[in-house]
Amino acid sequence: MRIAELETAIALALLAACATAPPRVTGPSWVPPGPPPTTAVPQLLECLSSPDSGSRAACAWQLAQLKDSPQEVVAALERHRADADRSVRYAVAWAVGQQRPAGGKKAVSGVQQETPPRPKRITSPQYPDAAYRAKVEGTVVLAILIGEDGEVAYAEIVQSVPALDDAALACARGWQFEPMRVTGMPRATVAHAPVAFRIY
């Protein structure tokens, strides 16, 4: 399935999740993985073959910070989708989901037998009290990493509404999906999800 179709399916399922009430207490927002790497891309790609799984995962997260990467970067990442360590598989899935190969199109897997993730539990966000009183409305768009168990393993802001961002991230941490499956096996994948805040 193409990423655009996947994102459309998830977006439609999430449109009903609009915040309409003041908040309950939520935890701190998720912190993204640091600034762009200072290590050169060839060394990061070489590091993906390290015997240490922590190093492999760290290098994949650093590669995720690079946008508009050449196709060989995406291909190198794809070769590590089946890594023995889950943290590496998740970092690679996030990195592949962030790449735009030459030509400006999103990376799309060539696998034919894909079943996209389906929402199982989508909770509505809770309005931050100050934003609710100030009547701030809008839609925060998140990039989410849907893990092999259908959990939201990582989330990052793509389109911000500053007063609502933390509430959107907190909400996404509680979502649950039927995971993406490739030839019957669960696979982590990245999708974009709008979180709408409306005062009716």
Backbone as JSON Lines, residues from 0, in Angstrom:
{"i":0,"aa":"M","n":[0.84,-1.18,0.0],"ca":[0.0,0.0,0.0],"c":[0.89,1.23,0.0]}
{"i":1,"aa":"R","n":[0.52,2.23,-0.77],"ca":[1.29,3.46,-0.83],"c":[1.13,4.25,0.45]}
{"i":2,"aa":"I","n":[2.16,5.0,0.81],"ca":[2.13,5.78,2.05],"c":[0.99,6.77,2.04]}
{"i":3,"aa":"A","n":[0.7,7.39,0.91],"ca":[-0.4,8.35,0.83],"c":[-1.72,7.68,1.19]}
{"i":4,"aa":"E","n":[-1.95,6.45,0.71],"ca":[-3.19,5.74,1.03],"c":[-3.23,5.39,2.52]}
{"i":5,"aa":"L","n":[-2.09,4.97,3.06],"ca":[-2.0,4.64,4.48],"c":[-2.32,5.86,5.33]}
{"i":6,"aa":"E","n":[-1.73,7.0,4.99],"ca":[-1.97,8.21,5.76],"c":[-3.42,8.65,5.65]}
{"i":7,"aa":"T","n":[-4.04,8.5,4.47],"ca":[-5.43,8.87,4.3],"c":[-6.33,7.99,5.16]}
{"i":8,"aa":"A","n":[-6.05,6.69,5.18],"ca":[-6.86,5.77,5.98],"c":[-6.78,6.11,7.46]}
{"i":9,"aa":"I","n":[-5.59,6.39,7.94],"ca":[-5.43,6.72,9.36],"c":[-6.04,8.09,9.65]}
{"i":10,"aa":"A","n":[-5.87,9.04,8.75],"ca":[-6.44,10.38,8.96],"c":[-7.95,10.31,9.07]}
{"i":11,"aa":"L","n":[-8.6,9.52,8.22],"ca":[-10.06,9.41,8.28],"c":[-10.5,8.8,9.6]}
{"i":12,"aa":"A","n":[-9.76,7.8,10.06],"ca":[-10.12,7.16,11.32],"c":[-9.94,8.09,12.51]}
{"i":13,"aa":"L","n":[-9.02,9.05,12.4],"ca":[-8.72,9.92,13.52],"c":[-9.54,11.21,13.54]}
{"i":14,"aa":"L","n":[-10.23,11.52,12.46],"ca":[-10.97,12.77,12.41],"c":[-12.01,12.89,13.52]}
{"i":15,"aa":"A","n":[-12.52,11.76,13.96],"ca":[-13.51,11.8,15.03],"c":[-12.89,12.14,16.38]}
{"i":16,"aa":"A","n":[-11.58,12.07,16.48],"ca":[-10.9,12.3,17.76],"c":[-10.63,13.79,17.94]}
{"i":17,"aa":"C","n":[-11.66,14.56,18.2],"ca":[-11.51,16.01,18.42],"c":[-11.64,16.31,19.91]}
{"i":18,"aa":"A","n":[-10.82,17.19,20.38],"ca":[-10.89,17.6,21.79],"c":[-12.01,18.6,21.94]}
{"i":19,"aa":"T","n":[-12.81,18.43,22.98],"ca":[-13.91,19.36,23.2],"c":[-14.05,19.79,24.65]}
{"i":20,"aa":"A","n":[-13.19,19.31,25.53],"ca":[-13.32,19.63,26.94],"c":[-11.98,20.03,27.53]}
{"i":21,"aa":"P","n":[-11.98,20.73,28.67],"ca":[-10.72,21.05,29.34],"c":[-9.99,19.78,29.75]}
{"i":22,"aa":"P","n":[-8.71,19.93,30.11],"ca":[-7.86,18.76,30.26],"c":[-7.97,18.03,31.58]}
{"i":23,"aa":"R","n":[-7.53,16.77,31.5],"ca":[-7.11,16.03,32.68],"c":[-5.61,16.22,32.74]}
{"i":24,"aa":"V","n":[-5.0,15.85,33.83],"ca":[-3.55,16.0,33.95],"c":[-2.87,14.99,33.02]}
{"i":25,"aa":"T","n":[-1.9,15.46,32.23],"ca":[-1.18,14.57,31.32],"c":[0.31,14.64,31.63]}
{"i":26,"aa":"G","n":[1.05,13.65,31.14],"ca":[2.49,13.59,31.37],"c":[3.25,14.52,30.44]}
{"i":27,"aa":"P","n":[4.56,14.56,30.59],"ca":[5.38,15.42,29.74],"c":[5.37,14.94,28.3]}
{"i":28,"aa":"S","n":[5.65,15.85,27.38],"ca":[5.65,15.47,25.96],"c":[6.9,14.66,25.64]}
{"i":29,"aa":"W","n":[6.82,13.92,24.57],"ca":[7.92,13.08,24.12],"c":[8.97,13.95,23.46]}
{"i":30,"aa":"V","n":[10.22,13.74,23.77],"ca":[11.3,14.56,23.23],"c":[11.88,13.87,22.01]}
{"i":31,"aa":"P","n":[11.97,14.58,20.86],"ca":[12.52,13.96,19.65],"c":[14.01,13.64,19.79]}
{"i":32,"aa":"P","n":[14.56,12.83,18.88],"ca":[15.93,12.38,19.01],"c":[16.99,13.39,18.59]}
{"i":33,"aa":"G","n":[17.14,14.49,19.17],"ca":[18.29,15.36,18.99],"c":[18.48,16.0,17.62]}
{"i":34,"aa":"P","n":[19.56,16.78,17.49],"ca":[19.84,17.54,16.27],"c":[20.38,16.65,15.16]}
{"i":35,"aa":"P","n":[20.46,17.19,13.94],"ca":[21.03,16.42,12.83],"c":[22.44,15.94,13.18]}
{"i":36,"aa":"P","n":[22.82,14.81,12.63],"ca":[24.11,14.22,13.0],"c":[25.29,15.04,12.49]}
{"i":37,"aa":"T","n":[26.38,14.92,13.22],"ca":[27.63,15.52,12.77],"c":[28.52,14.48,12.1]}
{"i":38,"aa":"T","n":[28.16,13.21,12.24],"ca":[28.9,12.13,11.6],"c":[28.49,12.06,10.12]}
{"i":39,"aa":"A","n":[29.45,11.8,9.25],"ca":[29.17,11.73,7.81],"c":[28.28,10.53,7.51]}
{"i":40,"aa":"V","n":[27.46,10.66,6.47],"ca":[26.52,9.61,6.1],"c":[27.2,8.28,5.83]}
{"i":41,"aa":"P","n":[28.33,8.21,5.11],"ca":[28.96,6.89,4.89],"c":[29.31,6.18,6.2]}
{"i":42,"aa":"Q","n":[29.77,6.93,7.2],"ca":[30.08,6.3,8.49],"c":[28.81,5.83,9.2]}
{"i":43,"aa":"L","n":[27.73,6.6,9.07],"ca":[26.45,6.18,9.69],"c":[25.94,4.9,9.02]}
{"i":44,"aa":"L","n":[26.06,4.83,7.71],"ca":[25.62,3.62,7.01],"c":[26.48,2.42,7.4]}
{"i":45,"aa":"E","n":[27.77,2.64,7.55],"ca":[28.66,1.56,8.0],"c":[28.3,1.11,9.42]}
{"i":46,"aa":"C","n":[27.95,2.06,10.24],"ca":[27.58,1.79,11.64],"c":[26.34,0.9,11.74]}
{"i":47,"aa":"L","n":[25.48,0.91,10.71],"ca":[24.29,0.05,10.73],"c":[24.66,-1.43,10.8]}
{"i":48,"aa":"S","n":[25.89,-1.76,10.47],"ca":[26.35,-3.16,10.53],"c":[27.16,-3.46,11.79]}
{"i":49,"aa":"S","n":[27.17,-2.54,12.73],"ca":[27.9,-2.74,13.98],"c":[27.38,-3.96,14.73]}
{"i":50,"aa":"P","n":[28.24,-4.69,15.46],"ca":[27.74,-5.8,16.27],"c":[26.93,-5.34,17.48]}
{"i":51,"aa":"D","n":[27.04,-4.07,17.84],"ca":[26.32,-3.52,18.99],"c":[24.97,-2.95,18.55]}
{"i":52,"aa":"S","n":[23.88,-3.51,19.08],"ca":[22.54,-3.08,18.66],"c":[22.27,-1.63,19.05]}
{"i":53,"aa":"G","n":[22.81,-1.17,20.17],"ca":[22.63,0.23,20.57],"c":[23.24,1.19,19.56]}
{"i":54,"aa":"S","n":[24.41,0.83,19.04],"ca":[25.06,1.64,18.0],"c":[24.25,1.64,16.72]}
{"i":55,"aa":"R","n":[23.73,0.46,16.33],"ca":[22.93,0.38,15.11],"c":[21.69,1.26,15.22]}
{"i":56,"aa":"A","n":[21.02,1.18,16.36],"ca":[19.81,2.0,16.55],"c":[20.14,3.48,16.56]}
{"i":57,"aa":"A","n":[21.22,3.86,17.25],"ca":[21.61,5.28,17.3],"c":[21.93,5.82,15.91]}
{"i":58,"aa":"C","n":[22.58,5.03,15.09],"ca":[22.92,5.47,13.74],"c":[21.66,5.61,12.88]}
{"i":59,"aa":"A","n":[20.71,4.69,13.03],"ca":[19.45,4.8,12.28],"c":[18.69,6.05,12.7]}
{"i":60,"aa":"W","n":[18.65,6.35,14.02],"ca":[17.97,7.57,14.48],"c":[18.65,8.81,13.91]}
{"i":61,"aa":"Q","n":[19.98,8.79,13.82],"ca":[20.68,9.94,13.24],"c":[20.36,10.08,11.76]}
{"i":62,"aa":"L","n":[20.28,8.96,11.04],"ca":[19.92,9.02,9.62],"c":[18.49,9.53,9.43]}
{"i":63,"aa":"A","n":[17.63,9.31,10.42],"ca":[16.26,9.81,10.34],"c":[16.2,11.33,10.34]}
{"i":64,"aa":"Q","n":[17.23,11.97,10.87],"ca":[17.25,13.43,10.92],"c":[17.59,14.05,9.56]}
{"i":65,"aa":"L","n":[18.07,13.24,8.64],"ca":[18.42,13.74,7.3],"c":[17.21,13.62,6.4]}
{"i":66,"aa":"K","n":[16.88,14.67,5.69],"ca":[15.76,14.64,4.75],"c":[16.32,14.64,3.33]}
{"i":67,"aa":"D","n":[15.5,14.23,2.38],"ca":[15.89,14.22,0.97],"c":[17.18,13.45,0.73]}
{"i":68,"aa":"S","n":[17.27,12.27,1.34],"ca":[18.47,11.44,1.19],"c":[18.47,10.72,-0.14]}
{"i":69,"aa":"P","n":[19.66,10.38,-0.63],"ca":[19.73,9.59,-1.87],"c":[19.1,8.21,-1.67]}
{"i":70,"aa":"Q","n":[18.68,7.61,-2.77],"ca":[18.02,6.3,-2.73],"c":[18.89,5.25,-2.06]}
{"i":71,"aa":"E","n":[20.22,5.36,-2.18],"ca":[21.09,4.35,-1.56],"c":[20.99,4.37,-0.03]}
{"i":72,"aa":"V","n":[20.68,5.53,0.55],"ca":[20.48,5.6,2.0],"c":[19.22,4.84,2.39]}
{"i":73,"aa":"V","n":[18.15,5.07,1.64],"ca":[16.89,4.37,1.91],"c":[17.08,2.87,1.72]}
{"i":74,"aa":"A","n":[17.77,2.48,0.66],"ca":[18.01,1.06,0.39],"c":[18.83,0.42,1.52]}
{"i":75,"aa":"A","n":[19.84,1.13,2.01],"ca":[20.66,0.6,3.11],"c":[19.83,0.43,4.37]}
{"i":76,"aa":"L","n":[18.95,1.4,4.64],"ca":[18.07,1.28,5.81],"c":[17.12,0.1,5.64]}
{"i":77,"aa":"E","n":[16.53,-0.04,4.46],"ca":[15.58,-1.13,4.22],"c":[16.22,-2.5,4.48]}
{"i":78,"aa":"R","n":[17.5,-2.63,4.2],"ca":[18.18,-3.91,4.43],"c":[18.22,-4.28,5.91]}
{"i":79,"aa":"H","n":[17.98,-3.32,6.79],"ca":[18.04,-3.58,8.23],"c":[16.65,-3.64,8.87]}
{"i":80,"aa":"R","n":[15.6,-3.74,8.06],"ca":[14.23,-3.84,8.59],"c":[14.03,-5.08,9.44]}
{"i":81,"aa":"A","n":[14.77,-6.15,9.15],"ca":[14.58,-7.42,9.87],"c":[15.67,-7.64,10.91]}
{"i":82,"aa":"D","n":[16.26,-6.57,11.41],"ca":[17.3,-6.69,12.44],"c":[16.78,-7.52,13.61]}
{"i":83,"aa":"A","n":[17.69,-8.22,14.28],"ca":[17.3,-9.07,15.42],"c":[16.82,-8.25,16.61]}
{"i":84,"aa":"D","n":[17.21,-6.99,16.71],"ca":[16.86,-6.15,17.84],"c":[15.7,-5.22,17.49]}
{"i":85,"aa":"R","n":[14.66,-5.24,18.31],"ca":[13.47,-4.43,18.05],"c":[13.79,-2.94,18.02]}
{"i":86,"aa":"S","n":[14.67,-2.46,18.9],"ca":[14.98,-1.04,18.92],"c":[15.61,-0.59,17.6]}
{"i":87,"aa":"V","n":[16.36,-1.47,16.98],"ca":[16.96,-1.17,15.67],"c":[15.87,-1.17,14.6]}
{"i":88,"aa":"R","n":[14.99,-2.17,14.64],"ca":[13.9,-2.22,13.65],"c":[13.04,-0.96,13.72]}
{"i":89,"aa":"Y","n":[12.76,-0.5,14.94],"ca":[11.93,0.7,15.1],"c":[12.67,1.95,14.6]}
{"i":90,"aa":"A","n":[13.94,2.06,14.93],"ca":[14.72,3.21,14.46],"c":[14.81,3.22,12.94]}
{"i":91,"aa":"V","n":[15.0,2.05,12.35],"ca":[15.07,1.95,10.89],"c":[13.72,2.3,10.27]}
{"i":92,"aa":"A","n":[12.63,1.81,10.85],"ca":[11.3,2.14,10.32],"c":[11.06,3.64,10.35]}
{"i":93,"aa":"W","n":[11.45,4.29,11.46],"ca":[11.28,5.74,11.56],"c":[12.15,6.44,10.51]}
{"i":94,"aa":"A","n":[13.4,6.0,10.38],"ca":[14.31,6.63,9.42],"c":[13.79,6.48,7.99]}
{"i":95,"aa":"V","n":[13.31,5.29,7.63],"ca":[12.77,5.08,6.29],"c":[11.54,5.96,6.08]}
{"i":96,"aa":"G","n":[10.71,6.08,7.1],"ca":[9.5,6.9,6.99],"c":[9.79,8.38,6.84]}
{"i":97,"aa":"Q","n":[10.98,8.81,7.24],"ca":[11.35,10.23,7.15],"c":[12.05,10.6,5.86]}
{"i":98,"aa":"Q","n":[12.51,9.62,5.13],"ca":[13.33,9.9,3.95],"c":[12.48,10.26,2.73]}
{"i":99,"aa":"R","n":[13.01,11.14,1.94],"ca":[12.46,11.47,0.64],"c":[13.58,11.3,-0.38]}
{"i":100,"aa":"P","n":[13.55,10.2,-1.14],"ca":[14.62,9.99,-2.1],"c":[14.61,11.06,-3.19]}
{"i":101,"aa":"A","n":[15.66,11.09,-3.99],"ca":[15.77,12.06,-5.08],"c":[14.49,12.03,-5.9]}
{"i":102,"aa":"G","n":[13.98,13.2,-6.27],"ca":[12.72,13.31,-6.99],"c":[11.62,13.82,-6.08]}
{"i":103,"aa":"G","n":[11.89,13.86,-4.76],"ca":[10.95,14.47,-3.83],"c":[9.81,13.59,-3.38]}
{"i":104,"aa":"K","n":[9.76,12.31,-3.8],"ca":[8.67,11.44,-3.39],"c":[9.08,10.66,-2.16]}
{"i":105,"aa":"K","n":[8.09,10.35,-1.32],"ca":[8.35,9.55,-0.14],"c":[8.82,8.17,-0.53]}
{"i":106,"aa":"A","n":[9.67,7.6,0.32],"ca":[10.11,6.23,0.09],"c":[8.93,5.29,0.22]}
{"i":107,"aa":"V","n":[8.79,4.4,-0.71],"ca":[7.69,3.43,-0.69],"c":[8.29,2.05,-0.81]}
{"i":108,"aa":"S","n":[7.86,1.17,0.07],"ca":[8.36,-0.2,0.04],"c":[7.89,-0.91,-1.23]}
{"i":109,"aa":"G","n":[8.71,-1.81,-1.75],"ca":[8.34,-2.56,-2.94],"c":[7.58,-3.83,-2.6]}
{"i":110,"aa":"V","n":[7.32,-4.1,-1.33],"ca":[6.64,-5.32,-0.92],"c":[5.19,-5.26,-1.36]}
{"i":111,"aa":"Q","n":[4.68,-6.37,-1.91],"ca":[3.33,-6.39,-2.46],"c":[2.28,-6.82,-1.43]}
{"i":112,"aa":"Q","n":[2.62,-7.71,-0.5],"ca":[1.63,-8.25,0.42],"c":[1.62,-7.48,1.74]}
{"i":113,"aa":"E","n":[1.18,-6.24,1.68],"ca":[1.13,-5.38,2.87],"c":[-0.31,-5.21,3.32]}
{"i":114,"aa":"T","n":[-0.52,-5.29,4.61],"ca":[-1.8,-4.95,5.21],"c":[-1.55,-3.72,6.08]}
{"i":115,"aa":"P","n":[-2.21,-2.6,5.78],"ca":[-1.93,-1.37,6.54],"c":[-2.41,-1.48,7.98]}
{"i":116,"aa":"P","n":[-1.85,-0.66,8.86],"ca":[-2.35,-0.65,10.24],"c":[-3.78,-0.12,10.27]}
{"i":117,"aa":"R","n":[-4.54,-0.62,11.25],"ca":[-5.92,-0.16,11.43],"c":[-6.1,0.3,12.86]}
{"i":118,"aa":"P","n":[-6.75,1.42,13.07],"ca":[-6.97,1.9,14.44],"c":[-7.83,0.93,15.25]}
{"i":119,"aa":"K","n":[-7.42,0.66,16.48],"ca":[-8.2,-0.16,17.41],"c":[-8.75,0.71,18.55]}
{"i":120,"aa":"R","n":[-7.9,1.6,19.07],"ca":[-8.32,2.49,20.16],"c":[-7.72,3.87,19.9]}
{"i":121,"aa":"I","n":[-8.59,4.82,19.59],"ca":[-8.17,6.19,19.36],"c":[-8.88,7.06,20.39]}
{"i":122,"aa":"T","n":[-8.13,7.61,21.31],"ca":[-8.71,8.45,22.34],"c":[-8.71,9.9,21.89]}
{"i":123,"aa":"S","n":[-9.63,10.67,22.4],"ca":[-9.69,12.1,22.09],"c":[-8.69,12.84,22.97]}
{"i":124,"aa":"P","n":[-8.09,13.88,22.42],"ca":[-7.15,14.67,23.23],"c":[-7.9,15.51,24.25]}
{"i":125,"aa":"Q","n":[-7.21,15.89,25.29],"ca":[-7.78,16.75,26.31],"c":[-7.26,18.17,26.1]}
{"i":126,"aa":"Y","n":[-8.19,19.11,26.04],"ca":[-7.79,20.5,25.81],"c":[-6.93,21.01,26.97]}
{"i":127,"aa":"P","n":[-5.81,21.63,26.68],"ca":[-5.08,22.34,27.74],"c":[-5.96,23.47,28.26]}
{"i":128,"aa":"D","n":[-6.03,23.63,29.55],"ca":[-6.94,24.59,30.16],"c":[-6.74,26.01,29.61]}
{"i":129,"aa":"A","n":[-5.48,26.44,29.51],"ca":[-5.2,27.81,29.03],"c":[-5.65,27.97,27.58]}
{"i":130,"aa":"A","n":[-5.43,26.98,26.75],"ca":[-5.85,27.06,25.34],"c":[-7.36,27.06,25.23]}
{"i":131,"aa":"Y","n":[-8.02,26.29,26.08],"ca":[-9.49,26.24,26.07],"c":[-10.07,27.6,26.45]}
{"i":132,"aa":"R","n":[-9.51,28.2,27.52],"ca":[-10.01,29.52,27.95],"c":[-9.74,30.59,26.89]}
{"i":133,"aa":"A","n":[-8.61,30.46,26.18],"ca":[-8.26,31.44,25.14],"c":[-8.94,31.11,23.81]}
{"i":134,"aa":"K","n":[-9.71,30.02,23.78],"ca":[-10.43,29.58,22.58],"c":[-9.5,29.31,21.39]}
{"i":135,"aa":"V","n":[-8.34,28.72,21.69],"ca":[-7.39,28.32,20.64],"c":[-7.9,27.03,20.01]}
{"i":136,"aa":"E","n":[-8.07,27.04,18.69],"ca":[-8.48,25.86,17.95],"c":[-7.43,25.55,16.89]}
{"i":137,"aa":"G","n":[-7.48,24.36,16.35],"ca":[-6.58,24.01,15.26],"c":[-6.34,22.51,15.19]}
{"i":138,"aa":"T","n":[-5.52,22.12,14.24],"ca":[-5.18,20.72,14.04],"c":[-3.67,20.56,14.11]}
{"i":139,"aa":"V","n":[-3.23,19.73,15.02],"ca":[-1.82,19.38,15.13],"c":[-1.63,18.11,14.31]}
{"i":140,"aa":"V","n":[-0.64,18.1,13.42],"ca":[-0.36,16.9,12.64],"c":[0.89,16.24,13.22]}
{"i":141,"aa":"L","n":[0.75,14.95,13.53],"ca":[1.85,14.18,14.1],"c":[2.35,13.15,13.1]}
{"i":142,"aa":"A","n":[3.64,12.91,13.11],"ca":[4.2,11.71,12.48],"c":[4.29,10.69,13.61]}
{"i":143,"aa":"I","n":[3.71,9.52,13.41],"ca":[3.71,8.5,14.46],"c":[4.37,7.22,13.94]}
{"i":144,"aa":"L","n":[5.12,6.6,14.82],"ca":[5.7,5.29,14.54],"c":[4.8,4.26,15.19]}
{"i":145,"aa":"I","n":[4.12,3.48,14.36],"ca":[3.24,2.43,14.86],"c":[4.07,1.16,14.95]}
{"i":146,"aa":"G","n":[4.23,0.66,16.17],"ca":[5.12,-0.46,16.41],"c":[4.54,-1.81,16.03]}
{"i":147,"aa":"E","n":[5.32,-2.84,16.24],"ca":[4.95,-4.2,15.86],"c":[3.8,-4.75,16.69]}
{"i":148,"aa":"D","n":[3.57,-4.17,17.87],"ca":[2.43,-4.58,18.69],"c":[1.25,-3.63,18.52]}
{"i":149,"aa":"G","n":[1.38,-2.66,17.61],"ca":[0.31,-1.71,17.35],"c":[0.35,-0.49,18.25]}
{"i":150,"aa":"E","n":[1.37,-0.38,19.1],"ca":[1.51,0.76,19.98],"c":[2.08,1.95,19.21]}
{"i":151,"aa":"V","n":[1.86,3.16,19.72],"ca":[2.54,4.33,19.17],"c":[3.87,4.39,19.9]}
{"i":152,"aa":"A","n":[4.92,3.95,19.21],"ca":[6.24,3.81,19.83],"c":[6.99,5.13,19.85]}
{"i":153,"aa":"Y","n":[6.62,6.06,18.97],"ca":[7.28,7.36,18.91],"c":[6.36,8.31,18.16]}
{"i":154,"aa":"A","n":[6.41,9.58,18.52],"ca":[5.6,10.59,17.82],"c":[6.36,11.9,17.78]}
{"i":155,"aa":"E","n":[6.13,12.64,16.72],"ca":[6.82,13.91,16.51],"c":[5.85,14.88,15.82]}
{"i":156,"aa":"I","n":[5.97,16.16,16.15],"ca":[5.11,17.18,15.55],"c":[5.56,17.46,14.12]}
{"i":157,"aa":"V","n":[4.6,17.43,13.18],"ca":[4.85,17.78,11.79],"c":[4.28,19.17,11.5]}
{"i":158,"aa":"Q","n":[3.07,19.41,11.99],"ca":[2.41,20.71,11.85],"c":[1.97,21.14,13.24]}
{"i":159,"aa":"S","n":[2.48,22.28,13.67],"ca":[2.33,22.7,15.07],"c":[1.2,23.71,15.27]}
{"i":160,"aa":"V","n":[0.55,23.59,16.41],"ca":[-0.26,24.64,17.01],"c":[0.3,24.72,18.43]}
{"i":161,"aa":"P","n":[1.25,25.65,18.69],"ca":[2.05,25.61,19.91],"c":[1.27,25.36,21.21]}
{"i":162,"aa":"A","n":[0.12,25.96,21.36],"ca":[-0.64,25.8,22.61],"c":[-1.26,24.41,22.73]}
{"i":163,"aa":"L","n":[-1.27,23.62,21.64],"ca":[-1.96,22.34,21.63],"c":[-1.02,21.14,21.4]}
{"i":164,"aa":"D","n":[0.24,21.41,21.08],"ca":[1.17,20.34,20.7],"c":[1.34,19.27,21.78]}
{"i":165,"aa":"D","n":[1.58,19.69,23.02],"ca":[1.81,18.71,24.09],"c":[0.59,17.83,24.32]}
{"i":166,"aa":"A","n":[-0.6,18.42,24.22],"ca":[-1.82,17.63,24.4],"c":[-1.99,16.62,23.28]}
{"i":167,"aa":"A","n":[-1.61,16.99,22.06],"ca":[-1.7,16.06,20.93],"c":[-0.74,14.89,21.13]}
{"i":168,"aa":"L","n":[0.49,15.18,21.55],"ca":[1.46,14.12,21.79],"c":[1.01,13.2,22.92]}
{"i":169,"aa":"A","n":[0.49,13.78,23.99],"ca":[0.02,12.97,25.12],"c":[-1.12,12.06,24.68]}
{"i":170,"aa":"C","n":[-1.99,12.57,23.86],"ca":[-3.12,11.77,23.36],"c":[-2.62,10.6,22.52]}
{"i":171,"aa":"A","n":[-1.68,10.86,21.63],"ca":[-1.2,9.82,20.71],"c":[-0.56,8.66,21.45]}
{"i":172,"aa":"R","n":[0.04,8.91,22.6],"ca":[0.68,7.83,23.35],"c":[-0.31,6.76,23.78]}
{"i":173,"aa":"G","n":[-1.59,7.11,23.85],"ca":[-2.6,6.13,24.27],"c":[-3.27,5.39,23.13]}
{"i":174,"aa":"W","n":[-2.94,5.72,21.89],"ca":[-3.59,5.06,20.76],"c":[-3.06,3.64,20.58]}
{"i":175,"aa":"Q","n":[-3.91,2.79,20.02],"ca":[-3.54,1.41,19.74],"c":[-4.04,1.05,18.34]}
{"i":176,"aa":"F","n":[-3.2,0.36,17.59],"ca":[-3.53,-0.04,16.22],"c":[-3.37,-1.54,16.06]}
{"i":177,"aa":"E","n":[-4.05,-2.1,15.08],"ca":[-3.68,-3.4,14.56],"c":[-2.46,-3.1,13.7]}
{"i":178,"aa":"P","n":[-1.3,-3.72,13.95],"ca":[-0.08,-3.3,13.25],"c":[-0.11,-3.61,11.76]}
{"i":179,"aa":"M","n":[0.73,-2.91,11.05],"ca":[0.95,-3.22,9.65],"c":[1.52,-4.63,9.57]}
{"i":180,"aa":"R","n":[1.13,-5.36,8.54],"ca":[1.67,-6.7,8.34],"c":[2.22,-6.81,6.93]}
{"i":181,"aa":"V","n":[3.38,-7.42,6.83],"ca":[4.02,-7.69,5.55],"c":[4.21,-9.18,5.46]}
{"i":182,"aa":"T","n":[3.59,-9.81,4.47],"ca":[3.55,-11.26,4.33],"c":[3.2,-11.93,5.66]}
{"i":183,"aa":"G","n":[2.21,-11.35,6.34],"ca":[1.68,-11.9,7.58],"c":[2.42,-11.53,8.85]}
{"i":184,"aa":"M","n":[3.59,-10.94,8.74],"ca":[4.4,-10.6,9.92],"c":[4.21,-9.12,10.27]}
{"i":185,"aa":"P","n":[4.09,-8.8,11.57],"ca":[3.95,-7.39,11.94],"c":[5.2,-6.6,11.63]}
{"i":186,"aa":"R","n":[5.01,-5.35,11.22],"ca":[6.15,-4.48,10.9],"c":[5.83,-3.07,11.37]}
{"i":187,"aa":"A","n":[6.83,-2.43,11.97],"ca":[6.69,-1.03,12.37],"c":[6.58,-0.16,11.12]}
{"i":188,"aa":"T","n":[5.78,0.88,11.21],"ca":[5.61,1.78,10.07],"c":[5.32,3.2,10.57]}
{"i":189,"aa":"V","n":[5.5,4.16,9.69],"ca":[5.27,5.57,10.02],"c":[4.05,6.07,9.28]}
{"i":190,"aa":"A","n":[3.22,6.85,9.95],"ca":[2.06,7.48,9.33],"c":[1.9,8.88,9.89]}
{"i":191,"aa":"H","n":[1.14,9.71,9.19],"ca":[0.82,11.05,9.68],"c":[-0.6,11.04,10.2]}
{"i":192,"aa":"A","n":[-0.81,11.66,11.34],"ca":[-2.11,11.65,11.99],"c":[-2.51,13.05,12.43]}
{"i":193,"aa":"P","n":[-3.65,13.57,11.97],"ca":[-4.13,14.87,12.44],"c":[-4.85,14.72,13.77]}
{"i":194,"aa":"V","n":[-4.6,15.63,14.69],"ca":[-5.31,15.66,15.97],"c":[-6.01,17.01,16.04]}
{"i":195,"aa":"A","n":[-7.33,16.98,15.93],"ca":[-8.11,18.21,15.82],"c":[-8.6,18.68,17.18]}
{"i":196,"aa":"F","n":[-8.51,19.97,17.41],"ca":[-9.02,20.62,18.63],"c":[-10.06,21.64,18.19]}
{"i":197,"aa":"R","n":[-11.32,21.41,18.56],"ca":[-12.4,22.32,18.21],"c":[-13.24,22.62,19.44]}
{"i":198,"aa":"I","n":[-13.67,23.85,19.55],"ca":[-14.59,24.24,20.62],"c":[-15.94,24.44,19.97]}
{"i":199,"aa":"Y","n":[-16.91,23.63,20.38],"ca":[-18.24,23.69,19.77],"c":[-19.19,24.48,20.63]}
